[in-house]
Amino acid sequence: MKYPRIYLAVDNCFASKRWTTPEAWARVIRDVMGLTCVEASADNEIDPLYSPAAVRRTWVAQVKRVQEQMGVRVVNLYSGHGTYATLGLGHTDKRVRDHILKNWVKPMAQTAGRVGAGMGFLWFNAYPARVFMGDTGSLAIGGVLGVVAICTKQELLLLVVGGIFVIEALSVILQVASFKLTGKRIFRMSPIHHHFELLGWKENTVIVRFWILAIMFAFLGLSTLKLR
């Protein structure tokens, strides 16, 4: 009979975690105390109210590196009570709670609401469509994506994730520039999805293939998380 492996973890009472680097306290945990687990969450180890976003990202990256290189397992980093505290729902300082709720939780909730609204639209927009979106809706969605990218400081990543939008916009720019400079058109019609329709592709074919490209661009954007 196999028994589950039991880990002994050190909680946040190990105060030196707050004042030293993850590499330093992980070495103490492993070499001096002989333990393999430690509890750590960003709201307790670094002060989110006064720490810039770059500091928080550096801290999380250091913790992940410690886990891989030193074999010290960091638990409760994003789950359990640490989640509530990290979300600002359990921190003892009201200023910290307000700061995290305003800058982290509310933007996430608003973004989730927009994603849900978009999914609801797509449900009724499926062929044969009962609901259509005009320029007002599409431009608003584009603006929201831009705002989310700016708020999360992922402006360049938006160019990758929104590759379809970039291609559509570039097709119009190239078409207009070519016609004004040479009097010739590059595409039969722009944006480029109309070009494919004039080539004989059915509307559903264009839509599904653009969906495939959009998913590929989304996964490409996610893959860059390991590079940053």
HUDAFEN-V384078 format. One record per backbone hydrogen bond with DSSP energy under -0.5 kcal/mol. CO is the residue of the C=O (numbers start at 1). NH is the residue of the N-H. E is the energy in kcal/mol with one decimal. If there is no record, write none. Layout:
CO,NH,E
CO,NH,E
//
This chain:
5,7,-0.5
7,9,-0.6
8,37,-0.9
10,39,-3.2
11,14,-1.9
13,15,-2.1
14,17,-1.8
15,18,-1.9
16,19,-0.8
16,20,-1.1
21,25,-2.1
22,26,-2.3
23,27,-1.5
24,28,-1.5
25,29,-2.4
26,30,-2.4
27,31,-2.9
27,32,-0.7
28,32,-1.0
28,33,-2.4
29,35,-2.8
36,73,-3.3
37,10,-0.8
38,75,-2.3
41,44,-1.4
41,45,-2.1
42,46,-1.5
46,48,-0.8
47,50,-0.7
47,51,-2.1
52,55,-0.6
52,56,-1.7
53,57,-2.5
54,58,-2.2
55,59,-2.4
56,60,-2.3
57,61,-2.2
58,62,-2.4
59,63,-2.3
60,64,-2.3
61,65,-2.1
62,66,-2.3
63,67,-2.1
64,68,-1.7
65,69,-2.8
66,70,-2.6
66,71,-0.6
66,72,-0.8
67,71,-0.8
71,73,-0.7
72,74,-0.5
73,38,-2.1
73,75,-0.7
75,40,-1.7
77,42,-0.5
79,82,-0.9
80,83,-1.1
80,84,-1.0
81,85,-2.4
82,86,-3.1
83,87,-2.4
84,89,-2.9
84,90,-0.9
85,88,-1.4
92,94,-0.6
93,97,-2.2
94,98,-2.9
95,99,-2.3
96,100,-2.7
97,101,-2.6
98,102,-2.4
99,103,-2.4
100,104,-2.5
100,105,-1.7
101,106,-2.7
104,108,-1.7
105,109,-2.7
106,110,-2.8
107,111,-2.4
108,112,-2.6
109,113,-2.2
110,114,-2.1
111,115,-2.4
112,116,-2.5
113,117,-2.3
114,118,-2.4
115,119,-2.3
116,120,-2.2
117,121,-2.1
118,122,-2.4
119,123,-1.8
120,124,-1.2
121,125,-1.3
122,126,-0.9
124,130,-2.7
124,131,-1.1
134,138,-2.1
135,139,-2.9
136,140,-1.5
137,141,-2.3
138,142,-2.2
139,143,-2.3
140,144,-2.3
141,145,-2.5
142,146,-2.0
143,147,-2.4
144,148,-2.8
145,149,-2.3
146,150,-2.1
147,151,-2.9
148,152,-2.1
149,154,-3.2
150,153,-0.9
154,158,-1.5
155,159,-0.7
156,159,-0.8
156,160,-0.7
157,160,-0.7
157,161,-2.8
158,162,-2.8
160,163,-1.4
162,166,-2.0
163,167,-2.6
164,168,-2.5
165,169,-2.6
166,170,-2.8
167,171,-2.2
168,172,-1.4
169,173,-2.3
170,174,-3.0
171,175,-1.9
172,176,-2.6
173,177,-2.6
174,178,-2.6
175,179,-2.2
176,180,-2.4
177,181,-2.2
178,182,-2.8
178,183,-0.8
178,184,-0.9
179,183,-0.9
189,195,-0.5
191,194,-1.7
191,195,-0.8
192,196,-1.6
193,197,-1.6
194,198,-2.2
195,199,-0.9
196,201,-2.1
197,200,-1.3
202,206,-2.2
203,207,-2.4
204,208,-2.7
205,209,-2.3
206,210,-2.2
207,211,-2.2
208,212,-2.3
209,213,-2.1
210,214,-2.6
211,215,-2.6
212,216,-2.2
213,217,-2.6
214,218,-2.2
215,219,-2.5
216,220,-2.2
217,221,-2.4
218,222,-2.2
219,223,-2.2
220,224,-0.9
221,224,-0.7
222,225,-1.7
223,226,-1.1
224,227,-1.1
224,228,-0.8
//
